Amino acid sequence: MSGACEYVPQTNGQLEHGEKLSERNLDMVRLAGVSVVTIVVAWLNLIPIEWLTNSIILLTVIVGGFPIFKESFMALSKGRINMELSMVLAIIASLFLLEFLPAIVITLFALLSEFLEEYIVQKGRKNIAMLYSRAPKKALLLRESTGDANQSGSETTFSSAREIPVEDLKIGDIVIIREGDNVPIDGSIIDGSSTIDQSTITGESLPIEKSVGDFVYAGTTNLSSRLEVRCEKISTQTAYAKIIRLVEESETNKAPIQKLSDKMATRLIQFAIGLSVLTFIVTQNLVTTLSVIVVAGACGLAVGTPIALLASNSKLAKNGVVVKGGIQIENISNAGTIVFDKTGTLAMGKPAVIQVISFSKDIPQNKILEYAAIVEKDVNHPLAKAIVEKAQIEQIKIEEQTAEDFKSGETIPKAIDTARSKENTIKMGRGVSVIYKSRRISAGNIKFIEEQFRNLYKMDDDLIDTKFSYFSSDRLSVKNPVNIDTDASPQLVLKNLNIDDANCEYIDNVTDKENIATVAEASSIVVIALDSEIIGAILLEDNLRDNAIEAITTIKSMGLHTVMLTGDNENIAKKIANEVGIEEFHANLLPEDKVTKIREIVKNQDVKRKKRTVIMVGDGINDAPALAESDVGIAMGKTGTDIVIETADVILMTENLTKIPHLIKTSQGTLFTIRQNFFGTLSVDGLGFILAFIGLLNPLLAAFIHVGSELLFMINSARLLKGN
């Protein structure tokens, strides 16, 4: 047991069960013994022999108060003044003045305070202890990888599965997860389907259906059927292991307000000692002097603050929100602006192709889609993945290149089947260009294609304008929308381009002008070019998350300013911002542009709203630089990637946006509670000092005020453990 007011975070995991039980039993015996002596001997005076009574009290105070004496003397030996020192001085002074009843009462209250503090702290760590208890320790190995640690490798089949420690698993190993088992690894299901309880990772209350190809996380629970899962991360790198490590580290990262509380608590003790000296000089009364020392109760600050932060962090962790320390709780509580990335954050980040359009009667839609899939097949971007997925649905097969596909004199890539040509240009967020069978295929937004035409084909402005007369404001234009026959299936055609109707593909199921405008403005446009000609476009659309509007509405009701950043064009950004209710948005941004914009927002925030912070919410991958630039970076989603862990200050292990206003409210509630304790302690101690100084408090009453106030403020912090 640490000292009565000495909060010691646990950074090396949980104590062994037997060790914790033994220490707790010793604390209870010590407390019970002091209680009995206090009531029977000191208060009721059931032992008639005075010297025997005083001897029993003296022995009980020394033995029972040993932890308090030990903590104080150890602190003094290191040049520190801790919270126990005032108690120790009060006990010693009481014994010196032969005030045995106050001495043992102070000891009893100190032990009771210590015991309750430990109980509250353990309550606060309950959710963290649950993380440890759910951490997988064994795995049922079915097949072992014999290849490289970073590859699945070849596999050796065992006659029967065998149980091994999870730390012995390698990447590529295949394990069996039976019904009711905890998932021991992060990996993909290769056989079977089941219902998975992911509440330990994401905080989701409802189980999720998983099948072949889906990802499962260590620490979750397989509820219904047997699964075979391929290991994709070693035990120390799983999302669950990272959560535990972050929660451990969060206890050691003190917030500025916690440092201030510790400093103020120390100052109160120093003030009490100084005031007691002054009291003795003025009054020449040892009892009054003793009362001044006893009444100083700084534990409400010293212990109440870390308990409040611990309660909030553990409660948030239980709900799938991992916060890196108390400093982030304080920063979040002072939020003035919240910046959202669009793709993967406000929107699902899983766009779907809604239309493929050809601008030439000689090139059918499927060929446009094939060209786009050729370009995008190796690109890790939501739009690229949607295009490739659409090609697979349409059963479009992409032929691999061979050396024979290149003209004489052309440079052939060293590994045609896996690598791009050195001439290829890849610009994540704008577009991609590849050489395929001696033709250059480019796919991207208008700016990217225009850049290609200027740099590769040396086109002038007039020719560029002609090529891009198809488009207006990064979207397809509608020809003569006022005169459209609403009974016919209308077409998206090229603005101011006089071509035969047969040269354009039709968009089905669009029969009115309003819907035509909606399709044009609400879609992301990927332009497809073959060499120096634009041959088509692909329209894609992303859907908002179900809870995006609710989350933004709640955030705005809290008086916070909202901003959206996106790489999409102005029209899509405006539509999404209006739909969710965001006041300010910025479009056409590359990842580096987002960083610049975040810096600008932070600077403006400092000018307009002093001491208010800027929170950036992103998917934690492409937005990593922007997350790092904000005051608080929140990475949402269940990626668990290293870049998320390294960059973000808060990790949401769920895709529920309503967790964000919950996080802000929890942080604000925590800081409000800490401030209550702060001013409450100063008020009670200030009044106590005055009453003791003028002789209206005896040592016994001073002890009641001291312990009563500190228990009140500790319980005030502990109430944060309650509720959702």
C-alpha positions in Angstrom: 0.0 0.0 0.0 1.3 3.4 -0.9 1.0 6.4 1.3 -2.4 7.9 2.0 -2.1 10.6 -0.6 0.5 9.0 -2.8 -0.9 8.0 -6.2 1.3 5.6 -8.0 0.4 4.6 -11.5 1.0 1.0 -12.5 3.1 0.9 -15.6 4.4 -2.7 -15.6 1.1 -4.6 -15.9 -1.1 -5.9 -13.1 0.2 -7.3 -9.9 -0.1 -11.1 -9.4 -3.4 -12.1 -7.9 -1.8 -13.6 -4.8 0.4 -10.6 -4.2 -2.6 -8.2 -4.4 -4.7 -10.4 -2.2 -2.0 -10.6 0.5 -1.4 -6.9 0.5 -5.1 -6.1 0.7 -5.6 -8.5 3.6 -2.7 -6.9 5.4 -4.3 -3.5 4.9 -7.6 -4.7 6.3 -6.0 -6.3 9.3 -4.1 -3.0 10.0 -7.2 -0.9 9.6 -9.3 -3.3 11.8 -6.7 -3.3 14.5 -6.5 0.4 14.7 -10.3 0.7 14.6 -10.7 -1.6 17.6 -8.0 0.1 19.7 -9.5 3.5 18.8 -13.0 2.6 19.9 -12.4 0.2 22.8 -9.3 1.7 24.4 -9.0 5.3 23.4 -12.7 6.3 23.1 -14.6 4.0 25.6 -11.7 3.8 28.1 -12.5 0.2 28.9 -9.0 -0.3 30.3 -8.8 1.4 33.7 -5.0 1.5 33.9 -3.9 4.8 32.3 -0.3 3.9 31.5 -1.4 0.6 30.0 -4.0 2.4 27.8 -1.5 5.0 26.6 1.1 2.2 25.9 -1.5 0.3 23.8 -2.4 3.4 21.9 1.3 4.3 21.3 2.1 0.8 20.0 -1.0 0.8 17.8 -0.1 4.2 16.3 3.5 3.1 15.6 2.5 -0.3 14.0 -0.7 0.9 12.3 0.8 4.1 11.0 4.0 2.5 9.8 3.1 2.9 6.0 2.5 6.6 6.5 5.7 7.2 8.5 7.7 5.2 5.9 6.3 7.2 2.9 7.0 10.5 4.6 10.6 9.7 5.6 11.4 8.2 2.2 10.1 11.4 0.5 12.1 13.6 2.9 15.2 11.6 2.2 14.7 12.5 -1.5 14.1 16.2 -0.8 10.3 16.0 -1.4 7.4 17.0 0.8 4.5 14.6 0.3 0.9 14.7 1.4 1.6 12.4 4.4 4.0 14.7 6.1 1.3 16.9 7.6 -0.3 13.7 9.1 3.0 12.4 10.5 3.7 15.8 12.1 0.2 15.9 13.6 0.6 12.4 15.0 4.1 13.1 16.4 2.9 16.4 17.9 -0.1 14.8 19.5 2.0 12.1 21.1 4.5 14.7 22.3 1.6 16.7 23.9 0.3 13.4 25.3 -2.9 13.9 23.3 -3.4 10.2 22.7 -7.0 10.2 21.4 -6.3 12.7 18.6 -3.1 10.8 17.7 -4.9 7.4 17.2 -7.9 9.1 15.5 -5.7 10.8 13.0 -3.9 7.5 12.4 -7.3 5.7 11.9 -8.5 8.4 9.5 -5.3 8.3 7.5 -5.5 4.5 7.1 -9.2 4.7 6.2 -8.5 7.4 3.6 -5.7 5.2 2.2 -7.9 2.1 2.1 -10.7 4.0 0.3 -8.3 5.6 -2.1 -6.9 2.2 -3.0 -10.4 0.8 -3.5 -11.4 3.7 -5.8 -8.2 3.4 -7.8 -8.7 -0.3 -8.3 -12.3 0.4 -9.3 -10.9 2.8 -11.9 -8.5 0.2 -13.2 -11.3 -2.4 -13.4 -11.8 -1.8 -17.1 -8.0 -1.8 -17.7 -7.7 -5.1 -15.7 -10.4 -6.5 -18.0 -8.2 -5.8 -20.9 -5.4 -7.8 -19.3 -7.7 -10.7 -18.4 -9.0 -10.9 -22.0 -5.5 -10.8 -23.5 -5.1 -14.2 -25.4 -2.4 -16.4 -24.1 -2.7 -19.6 -26.1 -3.6 -20.5 -29.7 -4.6 -23.7 -31.4 -2.1 -24.0 -34.3 -3.4 -26.0 -37.3 -0.7 -25.3 -39.9 2.6 -23.6 -39.5 4.2 -21.3 -42.0 7.7 -22.3 -43.0 8.3 -19.3 -45.2 9.6 -15.8 -44.5 8.1 -14.1 -41.4 6.6 -11.5 -43.6 5.0 -13.9 -46.1 2.5 -16.7 -45.7 5.1 -19.1 -47.2 4.5 -22.8 -47.8 2.7 -24.7 -45.1 3.2 -28.0 -43.4 0.0 -29.8 -42.3 0.0 -31.4 -38.9 -2.0 -34.5 -38.2 -3.8 -32.6 -35.4 -3.9 -29.1 -34.1 -1.7 -28.3 -31.1 -1.9 -25.5 -28.5 1.0 -23.1 -28.3 1.7 -19.7 -26.6 0.5 -16.8 -28.8 4.0 -15.3 -28.7 5.3 -18.3 -30.6 2.9 -17.7 -33.5 4.5 -16.4 -36.8 3.0 -14.5 -39.6 1.4 -16.9 -42.0 0.5 -19.5 -39.4 -3.1 -20.8 -39.5 -4.9 -21.3 -36.2 -8.3 -22.8 -35.3 -10.7 -20.6 -33.3 -13.5 -22.7 -31.8 -16.9 -21.5 -30.8 -16.6 -19.5 -27.5 -12.9 -19.0 -27.8 -11.1 -15.6 -27.6 -9.5 -14.8 -30.9 -5.7 -15.1 -30.3 -4.3 -13.1 -33.3 -5.0 -10.4 -35.8 -5.7 -12.1 -39.1 -8.0 -12.9 -42.0 -10.5 -15.8 -42.0 -9.7 -18.4 -44.6 -12.4 -20.9 -43.7 -15.7 -20.7 -41.9 -18.1 -17.9 -40.9 -19.2 -16.9 -37.4 -20.5 -14.1 -35.2 -17.7 -12.1 -33.5 -18.1 -10.0 -30.3 -15.7 -7.0 -30.9 -16.7 -4.9 -27.9 -13.2 -5.2 -26.4 -11.7 -3.5 -29.4 -14.5 -1.3 -30.8 -16.9 -0.8 -28.0 -19.7 -2.0 -30.3 -22.6 -3.5 -28.3 -23.8 -5.8 -31.1 -21.8 -8.8 -32.4 -20.6 -8.7 -36.1 -21.0 -11.4 -38.7 -17.7 -12.4 -40.2 -16.8 -14.8 -43.1 -14.0 -15.7 -45.4 -11.8 -12.7 -46.2 -12.9 -10.7 -43.2 -10.4 -9.5 -40.6 -10.6 -10.5 -37.0 -8.8 -9.0 -34.0 -7.0 -10.6 -31.1 -9.0 -10.2 -27.8 -12.4 -10.4 -29.5 -14.7 -13.5 -29.0 -15.9 -16.1 -31.5 -19.5 -16.7 -30.6 -21.0 -19.2 -32.9 -18.9 -21.3 -35.3 -15.4 -22.8 -35.9 -13.0 -20.6 -37.9 -9.6 -21.0 -39.5 -7.6 -17.7 -39.4 -4.3 -16.8 -41.0 -2.0 -14.9 -38.6 -1.1 -11.4 -40.1 0.6 -9.8 -37.0 2.8 -11.1 -34.3 1.4 -11.0 -30.7 3.1 -7.8 -29.7 1.8 -5.9 -32.8 -1.9 -6.8 -32.6 -4.4 -4.0 -32.2 -5.3 -5.4 -28.8 -1.6 -5.4 -27.6 -1.3 -1.8 -28.8 -4.4 -0.7 -26.9 -3.1 -2.3 -23.7 0.3 -0.5 -24.2 -1.4 2.8 -24.8 -3.6 2.6 -21.8 -0.6 1.7 -19.6 1.3 4.7 -21.0 -1.6 7.0 -20.6 -1.3 6.7 -16.8 2.2 8.0 -16.8 1.6 11.0 -19.1 0.5 13.7 -16.7 -1.7 16.5 -17.9 -0.7 20.1 -17.1 -3.7 20.4 -14.7 -2.4 17.3 -12.9 1.0 18.8 -12.5 -0.6 22.0 -11.3 -2.6 20.0 -8.7 0.5 18.2 -7.5 2.3 21.5 -7.2 -0.6 23.2 -5.4 -1.0 20.2 -3.0 2.7 20.5 -2.0 2.4 24.2 -1.6 -0.6 23.7 0.8 1.5 21.4 3.0 4.3 23.9 3.0 1.9 26.7 3.9 0.4 24.6 6.7 3.8 23.9 8.2 4.7 27.6 7.9 1.4 28.7 9.3 1.7 26.3 12.3 5.1 27.9 13.1 3.5 31.4 13.0 0.6 30.2 15.0 2.9 28.9 17.8 4.8 32.2 17.8 1.6 34.3 18.0 -0.4 32.1 20.4 2.2 30.1 22.3 -0.5 27.4 22.3 0.7 23.9 21.2 -2.9 22.5 20.8 -3.9 25.4 18.5 -0.6 24.9 16.5 -1.4 21.1 16.2 -4.9 21.9 14.9 -3.4 24.1 12.1 -1.1 21.2 11.0 -3.9 18.6 11.1 -6.6 20.6 9.2 -4.4 20.9 6.0 -6.1 18.4 3.6 -4.3 18.4 0.2 -5.2 14.9 -0.8 -8.3 16.2 -2.6 -5.9 17.7 -5.1 -3.1 15.2 -5.1 -5.3 12.1 -5.4 -8.6 13.4 -6.8 -7.0 14.7 -10.1 -5.3 11.4 -11.2 -8.4 9.4 -10.1 -10.6 11.6 -12.3 -8.3 11.1 -15.3 -8.0 7.4 -14.6 -11.8 7.1 -14.4 -12.3 8.9 -17.7 -9.5 7.0 -19.5 -10.7 3.6 -18.3 -14.3 4.3 -19.1 -13.4 5.6 -22.6 -11.2 2.5 -23.3 -14.1 0.3 -22.4 -16.1 2.1 -25.1 -13.4 1.7 -27.8 -11.8 5.1 -27.4 -8.1 5.0 -26.4 -6.7 8.3 -25.2 -2.9 8.9 -24.9 -2.8 10.4 -21.4 -4.4 13.1 -19.3 -2.9 15.9 -21.4 -5.1 14.9 -24.3 -8.2 14.8 -22.0 -7.4 18.4 -21.1 -6.8 19.5 -24.7 -10.0 17.9 -25.9 -12.0 19.6 -23.1 -10.7 23.0 -24.5 -11.7 22.2 -28.1 -12.9 25.2 -30.2 -12.8 23.7 -33.7 -13.1 20.2 -35.0 -11.8 19.4 -38.5 -13.1 16.3 -40.3 -11.6 14.6 -43.3 -14.4 13.5 -45.7 -13.4 10.2 -47.2 -13.2 7.4 -44.6 -14.4 9.7 -41.8 -17.7 11.5 -42.6 -18.2 9.3 -45.6 -17.9 5.5 -45.6 -14.7 5.6 -47.7 -16.1 2.9 -49.9 -17.3 4.6 -53.0 -19.1 2.6 -55.7 -19.2 3.1 -59.5 -22.6 4.4 -60.5 -21.9 5.0 -64.2 -19.3 4.4 -66.8 -19.4 6.9 -69.7 -17.7 6.6 -73.1 -17.0 9.7 -75.2 -16.4 7.7 -78.4 -18.8 5.3 -80.3 -15.7 3.1 -81.1 -15.0 2.5 -77.4 -17.7 0.7 -75.4 -18.3 1.2 -71.7 -16.7 -2.1 -70.7 -13.5 -1.1 -72.5 -13.4 2.2 -70.6 -13.8 0.3 -67.4 -11.1 -2.1 -68.4 -8.7 0.7 -69.1 -9.5 2.2 -65.8 -9.0 -1.1 -64.0 -5.6 -1.6 -65.7 -4.4 1.8 -64.3 -5.9 1.4 -60.8 -5.3 -2.3 -60.0 -2.3 -1.7 -57.8 -3.4 1.6 -56.3 -4.4 1.7 -52.6 -7.1 4.4 -52.8 -10.9 4.1 -52.2 -11.8 5.2 -55.8 -9.2 2.9 -57.3 -10.5 -0.1 -55.3 -14.1 0.7 -56.3 -13.2 0.8 -60.0 -11.3 -2.6 -59.8 -14.2 -4.1 -57.8 -16.6 -3.0 -60.5 -14.4 -4.5 -63.2 -14.4 -7.8 -61.3 -18.2 -7.7 -61.0 -18.4 -7.2 -64.8 -16.0 -10.1 -65.2 -13.5 -8.0 -67.0 -10.1 -9.8 -67.2 -6.9 -7.8 -67.5 -4.2 -9.4 -69.6 -0.7 -9.2 -68.2 1.9 -7.5 -70.3 4.8 -9.4 -72.0 7.9 -8.2 -73.7 6.2 -8.8 -77.1 3.7 -6.1 -76.2 6.3 -3.4 -76.5 7.4 -1.8 -79.8 11.0 -2.1 -81.0 13.3 0.3 -79.2 11.0 0.8 -76.2 12.3 0.3 -72.7 10.8 -2.9 -71.2 10.3 -2.9 -67.5 12.5 -5.4 -65.6 9.5 -7.1 -64.0 6.6 -6.5 -66.4 4.3 -8.8 -64.5 4.6 -7.0 -61.1 6.2 -3.5 -61.6 5.3 -0.4 -63.4 7.4 1.2 -66.1 9.9 3.9 -65.0 7.9 6.2 -67.2 4.8 5.7 -65.1 3.6 8.7 -63.1 1.8 8.0 -59.8 0.3 10.9 -57.8 -1.8 9.6 -54.9 -4.9 11.7 -54.5 -4.9 13.0 -58.1 -4.4 10.2 -60.5 -2.2 7.4 -62.1 -0.7 6.9 -65.5 0.8 3.7 -66.8 2.3 2.3 -70.1 0.2 -0.7 -71.2 0.9 -2.5 -74.4 2.7 0.5 -75.8 -0.2 2.9 -75.0 -0.3 5.4 -72.2 -3.4 5.1 -70.1 -4.1 7.8 -67.5 -6.9 7.9 -64.9 -7.5 10.8 -62.5 -9.1 14.1 -61.9 -9.2 16.9 -64.4 -6.1 18.6 -62.9 -4.0 15.4 -63.2 -5.0 14.7 -66.8 -4.4 18.3 -67.8 -0.9 18.1 -66.2 -0.3 14.9 -68.2 -1.3 16.6 -71.5 0.9 19.7 -70.8 4.0 17.8 -69.7 3.9 14.8 -72.0 2.3 16.2 -75.1 3.2 19.9 -74.8 -0.4 21.0 -75.4 -1.2 24.8 -75.4 -4.0 26.4 -73.5 -6.4 26.5 -76.5 -6.0 22.8 -77.2 -6.4 22.0 -73.5 -9.6 24.0 -73.4 -10.9 22.1 -76.3 -10.1 18.8 -74.8 -11.7 19.7 -71.5 -14.8 21.3 -72.9 -16.5 18.1 -71.7 -16.2 19.3 -68.2 -17.1 22.2 -65.9 -15.8 22.7 -62.4 -14.4 19.2 -62.3 -17.8 17.6 -63.2 -19.6 16.5 -66.3 -21.9 19.1 -67.8 -25.4 18.6 -69.1 -26.3 19.9 -72.6 -29.3 22.2 -72.6 -30.8 20.9 -69.3 -33.8 23.2 -69.6 -35.0 21.5 -72.8 -34.5 17.9 -71.7 -37.3 15.6 -72.6 -38.2 14.2 -69.2 -40.0 11.2 -70.7 -36.8 10.0 -72.4 -33.7 8.5 -70.8 -31.5 11.6 -70.9 -27.8 11.6 -71.4 -24.8 13.3 -70.0 -23.0 14.9 -73.0 -20.1 17.1 -73.5 -20.6 20.8 -72.9 -20.7 22.9 -76.2 -19.6 19.8 -78.2 -21.4 19.2 -81.5 -21.3 15.4 -81.9 -23.9 12.9 -82.9 -26.1 11.5 -80.1 -24.9 8.0 -81.0 -21.4 8.9 -79.8 -22.5 9.1 -76.1 -23.5 6.4 -73.7 -26.8 6.8 -71.8 -27.3 6.9 -68.1 -30.2 4.7 -67.2 -32.9 5.4 -64.6 -32.5 9.2 -64.7 -35.7 10.8 -66.1 -35.7 14.4 -64.8 -33.5 17.5 -64.9 -33.1 17.6 -61.1 -31.7 14.1 -61.0 -29.4 14.8 -63.9 -27.9 17.7 -61.9 -27.6 15.6 -58.8 -25.8 12.8 -60.6 -23.4 15.3 -62.2 -22.6 17.3 -59.0 -22.7 14.5 -56.3 -20.3 12.2 -58.1 -16.6 11.9 -58.0 -15.3 11.9 -61.6 -12.4 9.8 -62.7 -11.4 10.9 -66.2 -9.9 8.2 -68.5 -7.3 9.2 -71.2 -5.7 7.1 -73.9 -2.5 8.7 -75.0 -3.5 12.3 -75.8 -7.2 11.8 -76.0 -9.9 11.8 -73.3 -12.0 8.7 -74.0 -14.4 8.5 -71.1 -15.2 9.1 -67.5 -16.3 7.0 -64.5 -18.8 8.4 -61.9 -18.4 7.2 -58.4 -20.4 8.1 -55.3 -19.6 7.6 -51.6 -22.3 7.4 -48.9 -22.3 9.3 -45.6 -22.0 7.3 -42.4 -25.3 6.6 -40.7 -24.4 8.6 -37.6 -22.6 11.5 -39.3 -25.4 14.0 -39.2 -26.3 13.1 -35.6 -22.6 13.5 -34.5 -22.2 16.9 -36.3 -25.5 18.2 -34.9 -24.4 17.2 -31.3 -21.0 18.8 -31.8 -22.5 22.1 -33.1 -25.0 22.1 -30.2 -21.9 22.2 -27.9 -20.8 25.5 -29.5 -17.9 24.1 -31.5 -17.0 25.2 -35.0 -16.8 22.4 -37.6 -14.6 22.2 -40.8 -14.4 19.6 -43.5 -11.3 19.0 -45.6 -11.4 16.8 -48.8 -9.5 16.1 -52.0 -12.8 15.9 -53.9 -14.1 18.8 -56.0 -16.0 21.8 -54.8 -19.4 20.5 -55.8 -19.1 17.2 -53.9 -17.6 19.0 -50.9 -20.4 21.5 -50.8 -23.1 18.8 -51.1 -21.6 16.7 -48.3 -21.0 19.7 -46.0 -24.6 20.9 -46.5 -26.0 17.4 -45.9 -24.2 17.0 -42.5 -24.4 20.6 -41.5 -20.8 21.6 -41.5 -20.3 25.4 -41.8 -16.9 25.5 -43.5 -15.2 23.3 -46.0 -12.1 23.2 -48.2 -12.0 21.1 -51.4 -9.4 19.9 -54.0 -6.8 19.3 -51.3 -3.8 16.9 -51.5 -2.4 15.5 -48.2 0.2 18.2 -48.1 -2.5 20.8 -48.7 -4.4 19.5 -45.7 -1.3 20.0 -43.5 -1.1 23.6 -44.7 -4.8 24.2 -44.0 -4.6 22.7 -40.5 -1.7 25.0 -39.7 -3.8 27.9 -40.9 -6.8 26.8 -38.8 -4.7 26.4 -35.7 -3.2 29.8 -36.2 -6.6 31.4 -36.7 -7.9 29.5 -33.7 -5.2 31.0 -31.5 -6.2 34.5 -32.7 -10.0 34.2 -32.5 -10.4 31.8 -29.5 -7.4 32.0 -27.2 -6.6 28.8 -25.3 -9.0 26.8 -27.5 -7.7 23.7 -29.3 -8.1 22.3 -32.8 -9.1 18.7 -33.2 -8.5 16.8 -36.5 -10.5 13.7 -37.2 -9.2 11.4 -40.0 -8.8 7.8 -41.1 -5.2 7.8 -39.8 -3.5 6.7 -43.0 -3.4 9.4 -45.7 -4.3 12.0 -43.0 -1.4 11.2 -40.7 0.6 14.4 -41.4 -2.6 16.6 -40.8 -3.3 14.6 -37.6 0.2 15.4 -36.4 -0.2 19.2 -37.1 -3.5 19.6 -35.0 -3.6 20.1 -31.3 -5.4 16.7 -31.0 -5.4 14.1 -33.7 -8.2 11.6 -33.6 -7.8 8.5 -35.9 -11.0 6.7 -36.4 -11.6 3.2 -37.8 -10.4 -0.2 -36.8 -7.1 -0.1 -38.7 -4.8 -0.5 -35.8 -1.8 0.4 -38.1 1.5 1.6 -36.8 1.0 5.1 -38.5 -2.3 5.4 -36.4 -0.6 4.5 -33.2 2.4 6.8 -33.9 0.6 9.9 -35.1 -2.8 10.1 -33.4 -3.5 11.3 -29.9 -6.8 9.4 -29.7 -7.6 6.2 -31.4 -11.3 5.3 -32.0 -11.4 1.5 -32.4 -14.9 1.9 -34.0 -16.4 3.8 -36.9 -19.2 5.4 -34.8 -18.8 9.2 -35.2 -21.1 9.8 -32.1 -18.1 8.6 -30.0 -16.5 12.0 -30.8 -19.0 14.3 -29.0 -19.1 11.6 -26.2 -15.3 11.9 -25.9 -15.5 15.7 -25.7 -18.3 15.7 -23.1 -16.4 13.1 -21.0 -13.3 15.3 -21.2 -15.1 18.4 -20.3 -16.8 16.6 -17.4 -13.5 15.4 -16.1 -11.9 18.9 -16.2 -15.0 20.3 -14.4 -14.7 17.7 -11.7 -11.0 18.5 -11.2 -11.7 22.2 -10.9 -14.4 21.4 -8.4 -11.8 19.5 -6.3 -9.3 22.3 -6.8 -11.4 25.2 -5.6 -13.2 23.0 -3.0 -9.9 22.0 -1.4 -8.7 25.6 -1.3 -11.9 26.8 0.2 -12.1 24.1 3.0 -8.4 24.5 3.8 -8.6 28.2 3.9 -11.6 28.2 6.3 -9.9 25.5 8.4 -6.7 27.5 8.7 -8.6 30.5 9.9 -10.7 28.6 12.4 -7.7 26.7 13.7 -5.5 29.9 13.9 -8.1 31.7 16.1 -8.5 28.6 18.3 -12.0 27.4 17.2 -10.8 24.0 16.1 -9.3 21.3 18.4 -7.0 18.7 16.8 -9.8 16.0 16.8 -12.3 18.3 14.9 -9.5 19.4 12.6 -8.8 15.7 11.8 -12.5 15.2 10.9 -12.4 18.2 8.6 -9.2 17.0 6.9 -10.2 13.5 6.2 -13.9 14.3 5.5 -12.9 16.9 2.8 -10.4 14.7 1.1 -12.8 11.7 1.0 -15.5 14.0 -0.4 -13.2 15.1 -3.2 -11.9 11.6 -4.0 -15.5 10.3 -4.2 -16.3 13.3 -6.4 -13.7 12.1 -8.8 -14.7 8.4 -8.4 -18.3 9.2 -9.6 -16.9 9.6 -13.1 -16.6 5.8 -13.1 -20.4 5.6 -13.2 -22.5 6.1 -16.3 -21.9 5.4 -20.0 
